[in-house]
Amino acid sequence: MTGSAPSPDPTAIAAEIVRLASERGPTRSICPSEVARSLAPEDWRPLMGPVRQAAVALTRDGRLDILRKGKPIDPAALRGVIRLRIREP
């Protein structure tokens, strides 16, 4: 990140994923870039890797689905374009 702005920690990134995905609901998804832009509007690209890592952790905890072409994928198969969806309670 540029300037003196510190990078958000993994807990803050995970919380933002859950917040945005919960607002969208279990029938819709968010793009990881929405999370990164929400946390660092001016310099969001460096956060894409940490956002994806947090999404994997949330998926392994059973709180999130990582989607490719609208279908849940195994976090071990994470590559390419993905979307994130909160799991139904």
Phi and psi restraints in degrees (value plus and minus 20) as a CYANA .aco file:
   2 THR   PHI    -106.4   -66.4
   2 THR   PSI     143.8   183.8
   3 GLY   PHI      49.0    89.0
   3 GLY   PSI    -174.2  -134.2
   4 SER   PHI    -120.0   -80.0
   4 SER   PSI     -13.9    26.1
   5 ALA   PHI     -89.4   -49.4
   5 ALA   PSI     102.3   142.3
   6 PRO   PHI     -94.4   -54.4
   6 PRO   PSI     133.1   173.1
   7 SER   PHI     -95.7   -55.7
   7 SER   PSI     117.5   157.5
   8 PRO   PHI     -81.5   -41.5
   8 PRO   PSI     127.0   167.0
   9 ASP   PHI     -99.4   -59.4
   9 ASP   PSI     144.6   184.6
  10 PRO   PHI     -76.3   -36.3
  10 PRO   PSI     -53.7   -13.7
  11 THR   PHI     -86.0   -46.0
  11 THR   PSI     -61.5   -21.5
  12 ALA   PHI     -87.3   -47.3
  12 ALA   PSI     -58.0   -18.0
  13 ILE   PHI     -85.2   -45.2
  13 ILE   PSI     -66.3   -26.3
  14 ALA   PHI     -81.5   -41.5
  14 ALA   PSI     -61.3   -21.3
  15 ALA   PHI     -82.5   -42.5
  15 ALA   PSI     -59.0   -19.0
  16 GLU   PHI     -89.7   -49.7
  16 GLU   PSI     -58.1   -18.1
  17 ILE   PHI     -79.4   -39.4
  17 ILE   PSI     -69.6   -29.6
  18 VAL   PHI     -82.3   -42.3
  18 VAL   PSI     -62.5   -22.5
  19 ARG   PHI     -80.8   -40.8
  19 ARG   PSI     -71.9   -31.9
  20 LEU   PHI     -86.6   -46.6
  20 LEU   PSI     -62.8   -22.8
  21 ALA   PHI     -87.3   -47.3
  21 ALA   PSI     -56.2   -16.2
  22 SER   PHI     -87.0   -47.0
  22 SER   PSI     -59.9   -19.9
  23 GLU   PHI     -80.4   -40.4
  23 GLU   PSI     -58.4   -18.4
  24 ARG   PHI     -93.8   -53.8
  24 ARG   PSI     -52.8   -12.8
  25 GLY   PHI      73.3   113.3
  25 GLY   PSI     146.2   186.2
  26 PRO   PHI     -93.9   -53.9
  26 PRO   PSI     -25.7    14.3
  27 THR   PHI    -121.2   -81.2
  27 THR   PSI     -23.4    16.6
  28 ARG   PHI    -151.6  -111.6
  28 ARG   PSI     145.0   185.0
  29 SER   PHI    -146.9  -106.9
  29 SER   PSI     147.9   187.9
  30 ILE   PHI    -142.1  -102.1
  30 ILE   PSI     138.5   178.5
  31 CYS   PHI    -111.5   -71.5
  31 CYS   PSI     120.2   160.2
  32 PRO   PHI     -73.6   -33.6
  32 PRO   PSI     -50.4   -10.4
  33 SER   PHI     -86.5   -46.5
  33 SER   PSI     -45.8    -5.8
  34 GLU   PHI     -83.3   -43.3
  34 GLU   PSI     -58.8   -18.8
  35 VAL   PHI     -87.0   -47.0
  35 VAL   PSI     -69.5   -29.5
  36 ALA   PHI     -79.7   -39.7
  36 ALA   PSI     -62.8   -22.8
  37 ARG   PHI     -86.8   -46.8
  37 ARG   PSI     -54.2   -14.2
  38 SER   PHI     -86.5   -46.5
  38 SER   PSI     -57.7   -17.7
  39 LEU   PHI    -101.5   -61.5
  39 LEU   PSI     -52.0   -12.0
  40 ALA   PHI    -167.2  -127.2
  40 ALA   PSI      57.0    97.0
  41 PRO   PHI     -75.6   -35.6
  41 PRO   PSI     -53.4   -13.4
  42 GLU   PHI    -106.5   -66.5
  42 GLU   PSI     -45.7    -5.7
  43 ASP   PHI    -164.9  -124.9
  43 ASP   PSI      43.8    83.8
  44 TRP   PHI    -105.4   -65.4
  44 TRP   PSI     -44.8    -4.8
  45 ARG   PHI     -76.8   -36.8
  45 ARG   PSI     -59.5   -19.5
  46 PRO   PHI     -82.9   -42.9
  46 PRO   PSI     -36.9     3.1
  47 LEU   PHI    -105.2   -65.2
  47 LEU   PSI     -27.7    12.3
  48 MET   PHI     -79.9   -39.9
  48 MET   PSI     -63.9   -23.9
  49 GLY   PHI     -82.0   -42.0
  49 GLY   PSI     -71.0   -31.0
  50 PRO   PHI     -80.5   -40.5
  50 PRO   PSI     -54.5   -14.5
  51 VAL   PHI     -84.9   -44.9
  51 VAL   PSI     -64.8   -24.8
  52 ARG   PHI     -83.0   -43.0
  52 ARG   PSI     -59.8   -19.8
  53 GLN   PHI     -84.0   -44.0
  53 GLN   PSI     -62.0   -22.0
  54 ALA   PHI     -85.1   -45.1
  54 ALA   PSI     -57.2   -17.2
  55 ALA   PHI     -83.5   -43.5
  55 ALA   PSI     -59.9   -19.9
  56 VAL   PHI     -81.4   -41.4
  56 VAL   PSI     -65.9   -25.9
  57 ALA   PHI     -81.8   -41.8
  57 ALA   PSI     -62.8   -22.8
  58 LEU   PHI     -86.0   -46.0
  58 LEU   PSI     -55.0   -15.0
  59 THR   PHI     -87.1   -47.1
  59 THR   PSI     -64.0   -24.0
  60 ARG   PHI     -84.7   -44.7
  60 ARG   PSI     -47.5    -7.5
  61 ASP   PHI    -102.1   -62.1
  61 ASP   PSI     -23.8    16.2
  62 GLY   PHI      61.8   101.8
  62 GLY   PSI      -3.9    36.1
  63 ARG   PHI    -120.6   -80.6
  63 ARG   PSI     -35.2     4.8
  64 LEU   PHI    -163.4  -123.4
  64 LEU   PSI     133.0   173.0
  65 ASP   PHI    -132.4   -92.4
  65 ASP   PSI     116.2   156.2
  66 ILE   PHI    -118.2   -78.2
  66 ILE   PSI     106.4   146.4
  67 LEU   PHI    -133.2   -93.2
  67 LEU   PSI     123.9   163.9
  68 ARG   PHI    -151.6  -111.6
  68 ARG   PSI     105.9   145.9
  69 LYS   PHI      32.9    72.9
  69 LYS   PSI      18.0    58.0
  70 GLY   PHI      61.0   101.0
  70 GLY   PSI     -19.9    20.1
  71 LYS   PHI    -137.7   -97.7
  71 LYS   PSI     119.3   159.3
  72 PRO   PHI     -81.2   -41.2
  72 PRO   PSI     121.7   161.7
  73 ILE   PHI    -141.9  -101.9
  73 ILE   PSI     140.4   180.4
  74 ASP   PHI     -91.4   -51.4
  74 ASP   PSI     112.6   152.6
  75 PRO   PHI     -77.7   -37.7
  75 PRO   PSI     -44.8    -4.8
  76 ALA   PHI     -87.9   -47.9
  76 ALA   PSI     -41.0    -1.0
  77 ALA   PHI    -116.6   -76.6
  77 ALA   PSI      -2.1    37.9
  78 LEU   PHI     -85.8   -45.8
  78 LEU   PSI      97.5   137.5
  79 ARG   PHI    -186.4  -146.4
  79 ARG   PSI     138.6   178.6
  80 GLY   PHI      48.9    88.9
  80 GLY   PSI    -176.9  -136.9
  81 VAL   PHI     -96.9   -56.9
  81 VAL   PSI     108.0   148.0
  82 ILE   PHI    -153.3  -113.3
  82 ILE   PSI     145.0   185.0
  83 ARG   PHI    -153.7  -113.7
  83 ARG   PSI     143.0   183.0
  84 LEU   PHI    -143.8  -103.8
  84 LEU   PSI     117.5   157.5
  85 ARG   PHI    -157.6  -117.6
  85 ARG   PSI     112.8   152.8
  86 ILE   PHI     -87.3   -47.3
  86 ILE   PSI     124.0   164.0
  87 ARG   PHI    -102.9   -62.9
  87 ARG   PSI     128.7   168.7
  88 GLU   PHI     -87.2   -47.2
  88 GLU   PSI     121.8   161.8
